[in-house]
Amino acid sequence: MPQLDTSTWFITIVSSMLTLFILFQLKISSQTFPTAPSQKTVITEKTKTPWESKWTKIYSPLSLPQQ
């Protein structure tokens, strides 16, 4: 039974990997990517809620008079 000649496998695998690397580099370098987004200032308006306009007191159960 004849043996498989593997003497050219190394150069074949290395050249294939090099070719794939070059092709991917060319494909990636041809794409254009968007620039970094600029910072936008956002002004938030404070909305008045009903409980902010009047004074409220929170009663703690411990501060209530004992009955």
mmCIF file of the N, C-alpha and C atoms, coordinates in Angstrom:
data_MODEL
# 
_entry.id   MODEL 
# 
loop_
_atom_site.group_PDB 
_atom_site.id 
_atom_site.type_symbol 
_atom_site.label_atom_id 
_atom_site.label_alt_id 
_atom_site.label_comp_id 
_atom_site.label_asym_id 
_atom_site.label_entity_id 
_atom_site.label_seq_id 
_atom_site.pdbx_PDB_ins_code 
_atom_site.Cartn_x 
_atom_site.Cartn_y 
_atom_site.Cartn_z 
_atom_site.occupancy 
_atom_site.B_iso_or_equiv 
_atom_site.pdbx_formal_charge 
_atom_site.auth_seq_id 
_atom_site.auth_comp_id 
_atom_site.auth_asym_id 
_atom_site.auth_atom_id 
_atom_site.pdbx_PDB_model_num 
ATOM 1   N N  . MET A 1 1  ? 0.846   -1.177 0.000  1.00 0.00 ? 1  MET A N  1 
ATOM 2   C CA . MET A 1 1  ? 0.000   0.000  0.000  1.00 0.00 ? 1  MET A CA 1 
ATOM 3   C C  . MET A 1 1  ? 0.896   1.246  0.000  1.00 0.00 ? 1  MET A C  1 
ATOM 4   N N  . PRO A 1 2  ? 0.667   2.174  -0.939 1.00 0.00 ? 2  PRO A N  1 
ATOM 5   C CA . PRO A 1 2  ? 1.555   3.346  -1.017 1.00 0.00 ? 2  PRO A CA 1 
ATOM 6   C C  . PRO A 1 2  ? 1.275   4.321  0.127  1.00 0.00 ? 2  PRO A C  1 
ATOM 7   N N  . GLN A 1 3  ? 2.303   5.007  0.548  1.00 0.00 ? 3  GLN A N  1 
ATOM 8   C CA . GLN A 1 3  ? 2.164   5.993  1.620  1.00 0.00 ? 3  GLN A CA 1 
ATOM 9   C C  . GLN A 1 3  ? 1.789   7.347  1.036  1.00 0.00 ? 3  GLN A C  1 
ATOM 10  N N  . LEU A 1 4  ? 1.084   8.129  1.869  1.00 0.00 ? 4  LEU A N  1 
ATOM 11  C CA . LEU A 1 4  ? 0.654   9.456  1.454  1.00 0.00 ? 4  LEU A CA 1 
ATOM 12  C C  . LEU A 1 4  ? 1.831   10.413 1.599  1.00 0.00 ? 4  LEU A C  1 
ATOM 13  N N  . ASP A 1 5  ? 2.085   11.151 0.533  1.00 0.00 ? 5  ASP A N  1 
ATOM 14  C CA . ASP A 1 5  ? 3.197   12.099 0.558  1.00 0.00 ? 5  ASP A CA 1 
ATOM 15  C C  . ASP A 1 5  ? 2.730   13.393 1.232  1.00 0.00 ? 5  ASP A C  1 
ATOM 16  N N  . THR A 1 6  ? 3.254   13.699 2.419  1.00 0.00 ? 6  THR A N  1 
ATOM 17  C CA . THR A 1 6  ? 2.834   14.883 3.172  1.00 0.00 ? 6  THR A CA 1 
ATOM 18  C C  . THR A 1 6  ? 3.899   15.968 3.179  1.00 0.00 ? 6  THR A C  1 
ATOM 19  N N  . SER A 1 7  ? 4.851   15.877 2.277  1.00 0.00 ? 7  SER A N  1 
ATOM 20  C CA . SER A 1 7  ? 5.947   16.842 2.300  1.00 0.00 ? 7  SER A CA 1 
ATOM 21  C C  . SER A 1 7  ? 5.496   18.239 1.856  1.00 0.00 ? 7  SER A C  1 
ATOM 22  N N  . THR A 1 8  ? 4.440   18.337 1.077  1.00 0.00 ? 8  THR A N  1 
ATOM 23  C CA . THR A 1 8  ? 3.999   19.658 0.595  1.00 0.00 ? 8  THR A CA 1 
ATOM 24  C C  . THR A 1 8  ? 2.867   20.245 1.432  1.00 0.00 ? 8  THR A C  1 
ATOM 25  N N  . TRP A 1 9  ? 2.423   19.516 2.458  1.00 0.00 ? 9  TRP A N  1 
ATOM 26  C CA . TRP A 1 9  ? 1.302   20.003 3.237  1.00 0.00 ? 9  TRP A CA 1 
ATOM 27  C C  . TRP A 1 9  ? 1.626   21.286 3.980  1.00 0.00 ? 9  TRP A C  1 
ATOM 28  N N  . PHE A 1 10 ? 2.799   21.394 4.525  1.00 0.00 ? 10 PHE A N  1 
ATOM 29  C CA . PHE A 1 10 ? 3.162   22.580 5.305  1.00 0.00 ? 10 PHE A CA 1 
ATOM 30  C C  . PHE A 1 10 ? 3.097   23.842 4.454  1.00 0.00 ? 10 PHE A C  1 
ATOM 31  N N  . ILE A 1 11 ? 3.720   23.813 3.289  1.00 0.00 ? 11 ILE A N  1 
ATOM 32  C CA . ILE A 1 11 ? 3.722   25.011 2.438  1.00 0.00 ? 11 ILE A CA 1 
ATOM 33  C C  . ILE A 1 11 ? 2.321   25.307 1.919  1.00 0.00 ? 11 ILE A C  1 
ATOM 34  N N  . THR A 1 12 ? 1.509   24.284 1.707  1.00 0.00 ? 12 THR A N  1 
ATOM 35  C CA . THR A 1 12 ? 0.136   24.496 1.236  1.00 0.00 ? 12 THR A CA 1 
ATOM 36  C C  . THR A 1 12 ? -0.706  25.166 2.323  1.00 0.00 ? 12 THR A C  1 
ATOM 37  N N  . ILE A 1 13 ? -0.589  24.685 3.547  1.00 0.00 ? 13 ILE A N  1 
ATOM 38  C CA . ILE A 1 13 ? -1.372  25.263 4.645  1.00 0.00 ? 13 ILE A CA 1 
ATOM 39  C C  . ILE A 1 13 ? -0.920  26.680 4.944  1.00 0.00 ? 13 ILE A C  1 
ATOM 40  N N  . VAL A 1 14 ? 0.378   26.909 4.978  1.00 0.00 ? 14 VAL A N  1 
ATOM 41  C CA . VAL A 1 14 ? 0.885   28.245 5.275  1.00 0.00 ? 14 VAL A CA 1 
ATOM 42  C C  . VAL A 1 14 ? 0.507   29.230 4.179  1.00 0.00 ? 14 VAL A C  1 
ATOM 43  N N  . SER A 1 15 ? 0.615   28.835 2.938  1.00 0.00 ? 15 SER A N  1 
ATOM 44  C CA . SER A 1 15 ? 0.257   29.750 1.849  1.00 0.00 ? 15 SER A CA 1 
ATOM 45  C C  . SER A 1 15 ? -1.245  30.014 1.826  1.00 0.00 ? 15 SER A C  1 
ATOM 46  N N  . SER A 1 16 ? -2.063  29.039 2.197  1.00 0.00 ? 16 SER A N  1 
ATOM 47  C CA . SER A 1 16 ? -3.514  29.253 2.261  1.00 0.00 ? 16 SER A CA 1 
ATOM 48  C C  . SER A 1 16 ? -3.868  30.237 3.376  1.00 0.00 ? 16 SER A C  1 
ATOM 49  N N  . MET A 1 17 ? -3.228  30.068 4.519  1.00 0.00 ? 17 MET A N  1 
ATOM 50  C CA . MET A 1 17 ? -3.498  30.990 5.618  1.00 0.00 ? 17 MET A CA 1 
ATOM 51  C C  . MET A 1 17 ? -3.050  32.411 5.283  1.00 0.00 ? 17 MET A C  1 
ATOM 52  N N  . LEU A 1 18 ? -1.905  32.534 4.642  1.00 0.00 ? 18 LEU A N  1 
ATOM 53  C CA . LEU A 1 18 ? -1.417  33.855 4.244  1.00 0.00 ? 18 LEU A CA 1 
ATOM 54  C C  . LEU A 1 18 ? -2.365  34.504 3.234  1.00 0.00 ? 18 LEU A C  1 
ATOM 55  N N  . THR A 1 19 ? -2.847  33.720 2.291  1.00 0.00 ? 19 THR A N  1 
ATOM 56  C CA . THR A 1 19 ? -3.780  34.244 1.294  1.00 0.00 ? 19 THR A CA 1 
ATOM 57  C C  . THR A 1 19 ? -5.082  34.690 1.947  1.00 0.00 ? 19 THR A C  1 
ATOM 58  N N  . LEU A 1 20 ? -5.613  33.889 2.860  1.00 0.00 ? 20 LEU A N  1 
ATOM 59  C CA . LEU A 1 20 ? -6.842  34.278 3.559  1.00 0.00 ? 20 LEU A CA 1 
ATOM 60  C C  . LEU A 1 20 ? -6.641  35.533 4.392  1.00 0.00 ? 20 LEU A C  1 
ATOM 61  N N  . PHE A 1 21 ? -5.489  35.629 5.050  1.00 0.00 ? 21 PHE A N  1 
ATOM 62  C CA . PHE A 1 21 ? -5.207  36.818 5.851  1.00 0.00 ? 21 PHE A CA 1 
ATOM 63  C C  . PHE A 1 21 ? -5.170  38.066 4.971  1.00 0.00 ? 21 PHE A C  1 
ATOM 64  N N  . ILE A 1 22 ? -4.507  37.973 3.829  1.00 0.00 ? 22 ILE A N  1 
ATOM 65  C CA . ILE A 1 22 ? -4.406  39.133 2.925  1.00 0.00 ? 22 ILE A CA 1 
ATOM 66  C C  . ILE A 1 22 ? -5.786  39.487 2.376  1.00 0.00 ? 22 ILE A C  1 
ATOM 67  N N  . LEU A 1 23 ? -6.571  38.484 2.013  1.00 0.00 ? 23 LEU A N  1 
ATOM 68  C CA . LEU A 1 23 ? -7.903  38.771 1.482  1.00 0.00 ? 23 LEU A CA 1 
ATOM 69  C C  . LEU A 1 23 ? -8.792  39.447 2.522  1.00 0.00 ? 23 LEU A C  1 
ATOM 70  N N  . PHE A 1 24 ? -8.750  38.963 3.754  1.00 0.00 ? 24 PHE A N  1 
ATOM 71  C CA . PHE A 1 24 ? -9.546  39.590 4.809  1.00 0.00 ? 24 PHE A CA 1 
ATOM 72  C C  . PHE A 1 24 ? -9.076  41.005 5.094  1.00 0.00 ? 24 PHE A C  1 
ATOM 73  N N  . GLN A 1 25 ? -7.780  41.227 5.083  1.00 0.00 ? 25 GLN A N  1 
ATOM 74  C CA . GLN A 1 25 ? -7.261  42.576 5.313  1.00 0.00 ? 25 GLN A CA 1 
ATOM 75  C C  . GLN A 1 25 ? -7.714  43.525 4.219  1.00 0.00 ? 25 GLN A C  1 
ATOM 76  N N  . LEU A 1 26 ? -7.689  43.066 2.977  1.00 0.00 ? 26 LEU A N  1 
ATOM 77  C CA . LEU A 1 26 ? -8.141  43.916 1.874  1.00 0.00 ? 26 LEU A CA 1 
ATOM 78  C C  . LEU A 1 26 ? -9.639  44.192 1.969  1.00 0.00 ? 26 LEU A C  1 
ATOM 79  N N  . LYS A 1 27 ? -10.392 43.179 2.352  1.00 0.00 ? 27 LYS A N  1 
ATOM 80  C CA . LYS A 1 27 ? -11.838 43.366 2.468  1.00 0.00 ? 27 LYS A CA 1 
ATOM 81  C C  . LYS A 1 27 ? -12.180 44.337 3.594  1.00 0.00 ? 27 LYS A C  1 
ATOM 82  N N  . ILE A 1 28 ? -11.503 44.216 4.725  1.00 0.00 ? 28 ILE A N  1 
ATOM 83  C CA . ILE A 1 28 ? -11.782 45.098 5.854  1.00 0.00 ? 28 ILE A CA 1 
ATOM 84  C C  . ILE A 1 28 ? -11.318 46.521 5.555  1.00 0.00 ? 28 ILE A C  1 
ATOM 85  N N  . SER A 1 29 ? -10.183 46.677 4.901  1.00 0.00 ? 29 SER A N  1 
ATOM 86  C CA . SER A 1 29 ? -9.658  48.024 4.644  1.00 0.00 ? 29 SER A CA 1 
ATOM 87  C C  . SER A 1 29 ? -10.475 48.769 3.602  1.00 0.00 ? 29 SER A C  1 
ATOM 88  N N  . SER A 1 30 ? -11.241 48.059 2.791  1.00 0.00 ? 30 SER A N  1 
ATOM 89  C CA . SER A 1 30 ? -12.046 48.741 1.778  1.00 0.00 ? 30 SER A CA 1 
ATOM 90  C C  . SER A 1 30 ? -13.352 49.277 2.347  1.00 0.00 ? 30 SER A C  1 
ATOM 91  N N  . GLN A 1 31 ? -13.729 48.841 3.555  1.00 0.00 ? 31 GLN A N  1 
ATOM 92  C CA . GLN A 1 31 ? -14.976 49.308 4.148  1.00 0.00 ? 31 GLN A CA 1 
ATOM 93  C C  . GLN A 1 31 ? -14.760 50.655 4.819  1.00 0.00 ? 31 GLN A C  1 
ATOM 94  N N  . THR A 1 32 ? -15.802 51.460 4.789  1.00 0.00 ? 32 THR A N  1 
ATOM 95  C CA . THR A 1 32 ? -15.748 52.749 5.473  1.00 0.00 ? 32 THR A CA 1 
ATOM 96  C C  . THR A 1 32 ? -16.588 52.652 6.741  1.00 0.00 ? 32 THR A C  1 
ATOM 97  N N  . PHE A 1 33 ? -16.032 53.092 7.835  1.00 0.00 ? 33 PHE A N  1 
ATOM 98  C CA . PHE A 1 33 ? -16.709 53.047 9.114  1.00 0.00 ? 33 PHE A CA 1 
ATOM 99  C C  . PHE A 1 33 ? -17.134 54.460 9.504  1.00 0.00 ? 33 PHE A C  1 
ATOM 100 N N  . PRO A 1 34 ? -18.262 54.608 10.192 1.00 0.00 ? 34 PRO A N  1 
ATOM 101 C CA . PRO A 1 34 ? -18.690 55.951 10.599 1.00 0.00 ? 34 PRO A CA 1 
ATOM 102 C C  . PRO A 1 34 ? -17.742 56.526 11.642 1.00 0.00 ? 34 PRO A C  1 
ATOM 103 N N  . THR A 1 35 ? -17.674 57.830 11.646 1.00 0.00 ? 35 THR A N  1 
ATOM 104 C CA . THR A 1 35 ? -16.806 58.495 12.610 1.00 0.00 ? 35 THR A CA 1 
ATOM 105 C C  . THR A 1 35 ? -17.422 58.413 14.002 1.00 0.00 ? 35 THR A C  1 
ATOM 106 N N  . ALA A 1 36 ? -16.635 58.731 14.984 1.00 0.00 ? 36 ALA A N  1 
ATOM 107 C CA . ALA A 1 36 ? -17.103 58.679 16.366 1.00 0.00 ? 36 ALA A CA 1 
ATOM 108 C C  . ALA A 1 36 ? -18.226 59.703 16.554 1.00 0.00 ? 36 ALA A C  1 
ATOM 109 N N  . PRO A 1 37 ? -19.272 59.356 17.280 1.00 0.00 ? 37 PRO A N  1 
ATOM 110 C CA . PRO A 1 37 ? -20.375 60.297 17.467 1.00 0.00 ? 37 PRO A CA 1 
ATOM 111 C C  . PRO A 1 37 ? -19.952 61.482 18.329 1.00 0.00 ? 37 PRO A C  1 
ATOM 112 N N  . SER A 1 38 ? -20.481 62.619 17.987 1.00 0.00 ? 38 SER A N  1 
ATOM 113 C CA . SER A 1 38 ? -20.148 63.812 18.758 1.00 0.00 ? 38 SER A CA 1 
ATOM 114 C C  . SER A 1 38 ? -21.053 63.905 19.984 1.00 0.00 ? 38 SER A C  1 
ATOM 115 N N  . GLN A 1 39 ? -20.545 64.576 20.984 1.00 0.00 ? 39 GLN A N  1 
ATOM 116 C CA . GLN A 1 39 ? -21.286 64.725 22.233 1.00 0.00 ? 39 GLN A CA 1 
ATOM 117 C C  . GLN A 1 39 ? -22.403 65.738 22.036 1.00 0.00 ? 39 GLN A C  1 
ATOM 118 N N  . LYS A 1 40 ? -23.610 65.363 22.366 1.00 0.00 ? 40 LYS A N  1 
ATOM 119 C CA . LYS A 1 40 ? -24.751 66.256 22.226 1.00 0.00 ? 40 LYS A CA 1 
ATOM 120 C C  . LYS A 1 40 ? -25.214 66.683 23.618 1.00 0.00 ? 40 LYS A C  1 
ATOM 121 N N  . THR A 1 41 ? -25.400 67.990 23.793 1.00 0.00 ? 41 THR A N  1 
ATOM 122 C CA . THR A 1 41 ? -25.852 68.475 25.097 1.00 0.00 ? 41 THR A CA 1 
ATOM 123 C C  . THR A 1 41 ? -27.375 68.396 25.154 1.00 0.00 ? 41 THR A C  1 
ATOM 124 N N  . VAL A 1 42 ? -27.869 67.792 26.183 1.00 0.00 ? 42 VAL A N  1 
ATOM 125 C CA . VAL A 1 42 ? -29.305 67.640 26.361 1.00 0.00 ? 42 VAL A CA 1 
ATOM 126 C C  . VAL A 1 42 ? -29.714 68.434 27.589 1.00 0.00 ? 42 VAL A C  1 
ATOM 127 N N  . ILE A 1 43 ? -30.653 69.333 27.395 1.00 0.00 ? 43 ILE A N  1 
ATOM 128 C CA . ILE A 1 43 ? -31.144 70.160 28.492 1.00 0.00 ? 43 ILE A CA 1 
ATOM 129 C C  . ILE A 1 43 ? -32.472 69.558 28.958 1.00 0.00 ? 43 ILE A C  1 
ATOM 130 N N  . THR A 1 44 ? -32.493 69.119 30.191 1.00 0.00 ? 44 THR A N  1 
ATOM 131 C CA . THR A 1 44 ? -33.725 68.551 30.734 1.00 0.00 ? 44 THR A CA 1 
ATOM 132 C C  . THR A 1 44 ? -34.445 69.608 31.555 1.00 0.00 ? 44 THR A C  1 
ATOM 133 N N  . GLU A 1 45 ? -35.726 69.709 31.319 1.00 0.00 ? 45 GLU A N  1 
ATOM 134 C CA . GLU A 1 45 ? -36.524 70.669 32.072 1.00 0.00 ? 45 GLU A CA 1 
ATOM 135 C C  . GLU A 1 45 ? -37.107 69.961 33.286 1.00 0.00 ? 45 GLU A C  1 
ATOM 136 N N  . LYS A 1 46 ? -37.001 70.626 34.419 1.00 0.00 ? 46 LYS A N  1 
ATOM 137 C CA . LYS A 1 46 ? -37.518 70.033 35.652 1.00 0.00 ? 46 LYS A CA 1 
ATOM 138 C C  . LYS A 1 46 ? -39.018 70.256 35.698 1.00 0.00 ? 46 LYS A C  1 
ATOM 139 N N  . THR A 1 47 ? -39.747 69.155 35.801 1.00 0.00 ? 47 THR A N  1 
ATOM 140 C CA . THR A 1 47 ? -41.201 69.261 35.869 1.00 0.00 ? 47 THR A CA 1 
ATOM 141 C C  . THR A 1 47 ? -41.621 69.317 37.334 1.00 0.00 ? 47 THR A C  1 
ATOM 142 N N  . LYS A 1 48 ? -42.605 70.138 37.585 1.00 0.00 ? 48 LYS A N  1 
ATOM 143 C CA . LYS A 1 48 ? -43.116 70.291 38.947 1.00 0.00 ? 48 LYS A CA 1 
ATOM 144 C C  . LYS A 1 48 ? -44.146 69.200 39.222 1.00 0.00 ? 48 LYS A C  1 
ATOM 145 N N  . THR A 1 49 ? -43.938 68.517 40.297 1.00 0.00 ? 49 THR A N  1 
ATOM 146 C CA . THR A 1 49 ? -44.924 67.528 40.721 1.00 0.00 ? 49 THR A CA 1 
ATOM 147 C C  . THR A 1 49 ? -45.736 68.121 41.865 1.00 0.00 ? 49 THR A C  1 
ATOM 148 N N  . PRO A 1 50 ? -46.949 67.642 42.058 1.00 0.00 ? 50 PRO A N  1 
ATOM 149 C CA . PRO A 1 50 ? -47.816 68.265 43.082 1.00 0.00 ? 50 PRO A CA 1 
ATOM 150 C C  . PRO A 1 50 ? -47.224 68.241 44.484 1.00 0.00 ? 50 PRO A C  1 
ATOM 151 N N  . TRP A 1 51 ? -46.471 67.223 44.820 1.00 0.00 ? 51 TRP A N  1 
ATOM 152 C CA . TRP A 1 51 ? -45.953 67.149 46.183 1.00 0.00 ? 51 TRP A CA 1 
ATOM 153 C C  . TRP A 1 51 ? -44.704 68.000 46.389 1.00 0.00 ? 51 TRP A C  1 
ATOM 154 N N  . GLU A 1 52 ? -44.155 68.563 45.331 1.00 0.00 ? 52 GLU A N  1 
ATOM 155 C CA . GLU A 1 52 ? -43.012 69.453 45.496 1.00 0.00 ? 52 GLU A CA 1 
ATOM 156 C C  . GLU A 1 52 ? -43.451 70.870 45.857 1.00 0.00 ? 52 GLU A C  1 
ATOM 157 N N  . SER A 1 53 ? -44.662 71.249 45.510 1.00 0.00 ? 53 SER A N  1 
ATOM 158 C CA . SER A 1 53 ? -45.097 72.619 45.762 1.00 0.00 ? 53 SER A CA 1 
ATOM 159 C C  . SER A 1 53 ? -45.637 72.819 47.174 1.00 0.00 ? 53 SER A C  1 
ATOM 160 N N  . LYS A 1 54 ? -45.967 71.771 47.867 1.00 0.00 ? 54 LYS A N  1 
ATOM 161 C CA . LYS A 1 54 ? -46.475 71.938 49.220 1.00 0.00 ? 54 LYS A CA 1 
ATOM 162 C C  . LYS A 1 54 ? -45.644 71.101 50.190 1.00 0.00 ? 54 LYS A C  1 
ATOM 163 N N  . TRP A 1 55 ? -45.676 71.531 51.446 1.00 0.00 ? 55 TRP A N  1 
ATOM 164 C CA . TRP A 1 55 ? -44.881 70.873 52.467 1.00 0.00 ? 55 TRP A CA 1 
ATOM 165 C C  . TRP A 1 55 ? -45.652 69.694 53.013 1.00 0.00 ? 55 TRP A C  1 
ATOM 166 N N  . THR A 1 56 ? -44.998 68.573 53.084 1.00 0.00 ? 56 THR A N  1 
ATOM 167 C CA . THR A 1 56 ? -45.634 67.397 53.665 1.00 0.00 ? 56 THR A CA 1 
ATOM 168 C C  . THR A 1 56 ? -44.756 66.873 54.777 1.00 0.00 ? 56 THR A C  1 
ATOM 169 N N  . LYS A 1 57 ? -45.398 66.289 55.764 1.00 0.00 ? 57 LYS A N  1 
ATOM 170 C CA . LYS A 1 57 ? -44.658 65.731 56.879 1.00 0.00 ? 57 LYS A CA 1 
ATOM 171 C C  . LYS A 1 57 ? -44.879 64.225 56.891 1.00 0.00 ? 57 LYS A C  1 
ATOM 172 N N  . ILE A 1 58 ? -43.807 63.510 57.050 1.00 0.00 ? 58 ILE A N  1 
ATOM 173 C CA . ILE A 1 58 ? -43.894 62.054 57.115 1.00 0.00 ? 58 ILE A CA 1 
ATOM 174 C C  . ILE A 1 58 ? -43.840 61.670 58.588 1.00 0.00 ? 58 ILE A C  1 
ATOM 175 N N  . TYR A 1 59 ? -44.849 60.970 59.026 1.00 0.00 ? 59 TYR A N  1 
ATOM 176 C CA . TYR A 1 59 ? -44.930 60.573 60.420 1.00 0.00 ? 59 TYR A CA 1 
ATOM 177 C C  . TYR A 1 59 ? -44.322 59.194 60.588 1.00 0.00 ? 59 TYR A C  1 
ATOM 178 N N  . SER A 1 60 ? -43.338 59.130 61.437 1.00 0.00 ? 60 SER A N  1 
ATOM 179 C CA . SER A 1 60 ? -42.742 57.840 61.780 1.00 0.00 ? 60 SER A CA 1 
ATOM 180 C C  . SER A 1 60 ? -43.585 57.208 62.874 1.00 0.00 ? 60 SER A C  1 
ATOM 181 N N  . PRO A 1 61 ? -43.797 55.898 62.817 1.00 0.00 ? 61 PRO A N  1 
ATOM 182 C CA . PRO A 1 61 ? -44.599 55.253 63.872 1.00 0.00 ? 61 PRO A CA 1 
ATOM 183 C C  . PRO A 1 61 ? -44.009 55.455 65.252 1.00 0.00 ? 61 PRO A C  1 
ATOM 184 N N  . LEU A 1 62 ? -42.720 55.627 65.363 1.00 0.00 ? 62 LEU A N  1 
ATOM 185 C CA . LEU A 1 62 ? -42.112 55.808 66.672 1.00 0.00 ? 62 LEU A CA 1 
ATOM 186 C C  . LEU A 1 62 ? -42.324 57.216 67.220 1.00 0.00 ? 62 LEU A C  1 
ATOM 187 N N  . SER A 1 63 ? -42.557 58.190 66.331 1.00 0.00 ? 63 SER A N  1 
ATOM 188 C CA . SER A 1 63 ? -42.720 59.559 66.813 1.00 0.00 ? 63 SER A CA 1 
ATOM 189 C C  . SER A 1 63 ? -44.178 59.899 67.124 1.00 0.00 ? 63 SER A C  1 
ATOM 190 N N  . LEU A 1 64 ? -45.099 59.000 66.852 1.00 0.00 ? 64 LEU A N  1 
ATOM 191 C CA . LEU A 1 64 ? -46.502 59.255 67.173 1.00 0.00 ? 64 LEU A CA 1 
ATOM 192 C C  . LEU A 1 64 ? -46.726 59.170 68.664 1.00 0.00 ? 64 LEU A C  1 
ATOM 193 N N  . PRO A 1 65 ? -47.664 59.943 69.208 1.00 0.00 ? 65 PRO A N  1 
ATOM 194 C CA . PRO A 1 65 ? -47.932 59.857 70.639 1.00 0.00 ? 65 PRO A CA 1 
ATOM 195 C C  . PRO A 1 65 ? -48.533 58.490 70.989 1.00 0.00 ? 65 PRO A C  1 
ATOM 196 N N  . GLN A 1 66 ? -48.154 58.012 72.125 1.00 0.00 ? 66 GLN A N  1 
ATOM 197 C CA . GLN A 1 66 ? -48.665 56.719 72.541 1.00 0.00 ? 66 GLN A CA 1 
ATOM 198 C C  . GLN A 1 66 ? -50.096 56.854 73.007 1.00 0.00 ? 66 GLN A C  1 
ATOM 199 N N  . GLN A 1 67 ? -50.884 55.835 72.746 1.00 0.00 ? 67 GLN A N  1 
ATOM 200 C CA . GLN A 1 67 ? -52.288 55.901 73.087 1.00 0.00 ? 67 GLN A CA 1 
ATOM 201 C C  . GLN A 1 67 ? -52.609 55.081 74.301 1.00 0.00 ? 67 GLN A C  1 
# 
